[in-house]
Amino acid sequence: MRPALIAAAVLALAGVTAAPPATAAEPRPLKAGAAPWLWPRSGLEAVSATGPDDVWAAGYQGYQGIDWSVPGWGAGTVHVLPPKAMVVRWNGSSWRTHDLPGTAGDAVAQEIDAASPDDVWVTGTLHPHDSAKTAPYVARWDGERWQQVDGPADGCWPRHPAADSTGAWFSCGTSLYRWQDGRWTEQDTGAPDNCCIGVDEISVLSDDSAWAATTWGLLHWDGRRWSEVPGYDGVMWMRVVAVSDTEVWATGRKRTDGPQNEPVAIRWNGSTWQNAPTPPSNEKLVRTGDGALWALQPFGGDLYRLNGGTWTKQSPPVPSDGQLTAATAIPGANALWLVGKTKNAPVVLNNN
């Protein structure tokens, strides 16, 4: 969306209308896909793709722990062997496993964003089960090898990587950061000077168009600066997915005087923001090439699809002891890919 369209949005906000029901053909059914071969007690936490033959997933393998429970005493886990962070890459017919530098065999890769086959970002946590050593982790694939990237000097934890052709955006603490030309720069986003704020998600369309869902506003980058979409005071934005200059979806919750916040969902159609059906909870939104809009709850693994004006819960073929953790659309195709884990093995589903 260009600056002229933002101006149009400002004028249109006074008369926000309800979005028409989404019209998309019935998607193909989800089925179990080929999962990567990993060590026992492995799992996938994130997935991203640049095309049907270039799908990336991040997670861990080789973790060993002993779960215990004693009546009257409690329950917990004895960590025997730490997890080993890794990334796997699907080339259209098989998976290849990539080890990540600087993880020392004790880390989890938790997020991944593939901007191109030669530009992939991963964030995670070093020593996740040792509170005295726990630290953030960032790495980048340049087409030939992975390189660990030192975080900002202020020690914040980079999260939610979203790359474009010249760098990448990250949430970091209570603000947005830019990595470019080997340097970190904190962005001027108009964030209030108080505690308990954060950037929840970033979605990139191009070098001069990106969106960020934050607890203080829905932000847009026009190539020069970040500005807040007006007219939504009191909304804590949680999710945003930018499909094109004429299709952006965002969800959040509006503060009320009552005990519960009010769910909010809006859609940009190129000229106005319109109210949209609100998903059940804080689901991540994914829009596939066939026009279907999906919503995945990363912590519970529940999957929904927008059918007309109603979110309908789906029943993907997940193993009885499994959980879905992440989803992505496949550029150049109509497919949805989902990843997750059981206690011992990774889970991959798709509707190729």
HELIX and SHEET records of a PDB file:
HELIX    1   1 PRO A    3  ALA A   12  1                                  10    
HELIX    2   2 LEU A   13  GLY A   15  5                                   3    
SHEET    1   A 5 THR A  17  ALA A  18  0                                        
SHEET    2   A 5 TRP A 273  ASN A 275  1                                        
SHEET    3   A 5 GLU A 262  TRP A 268 -1                                        
SHEET    4   A 5 GLU A 247  LYS A 254 -1                                        
SHEET    5   A 5 VAL A 235  SER A 244 -1                                        
SHEET    1   B 4 LYS A  31  ALA A  32  0                                        
SHEET    2   B 4 PRO A 346  ASN A 350 -1                                        
SHEET    3   B 4 LEU A 336  LYS A 341 -1                                        
SHEET    4   B 4 GLN A 323  ALA A 329 -1                                        
SHEET    1   C 4 GLY A  43  GLY A  51  0                                        
SHEET    2   C 4 ASP A  54  GLN A  61 -1                                        
SHEET    3   C 4 LYS A  84  TRP A  90 -1                                        
SHEET    4   C 4 TRP A  95  ASP A  99 -1                                        
SHEET    1   D 2 GLN A  64  VAL A  70  0                                        
SHEET    2   D 2 GLY A  74  LEU A  81 -1                                        
SHEET    1   E 4 ALA A 107  SER A 116  0                                        
SHEET    2   E 4 ASP A 119  LEU A 126 -1                                        
SHEET    3   E 4 ALA A 135  TRP A 141 -1                                        
SHEET    4   E 4 TRP A 146  GLN A 148 -1                                        
SHEET    1   F 4 PRO A 158  ALA A 163  0                                        
SHEET    2   F 4 ALA A 168  CYS A 172 -1                                        
SHEET    3   F 4 SER A 175  GLN A 180 -1                                        
SHEET    4   F 4 ARG A 183  GLU A 186 -1                                        
SHEET    1   G 4 VAL A 199  SER A 206  0                                        
SHEET    2   G 4 SER A 209  THR A 214 -1                                        
SHEET    3   G 4 LEU A 218  TRP A 221 -1                                        
SHEET    4   G 4 TRP A 226  GLU A 228 -1                                        
SHEET    1   H 4 LYS A 284  ARG A 287  0                                        
SHEET    2   H 4 LEU A 293  LEU A 296 -1                                        
SHEET    3   H 4 LEU A 303  ASN A 307 -1                                        
SHEET    4   H 4 THR A 310  LYS A 313 -1                                        
END                                                                             
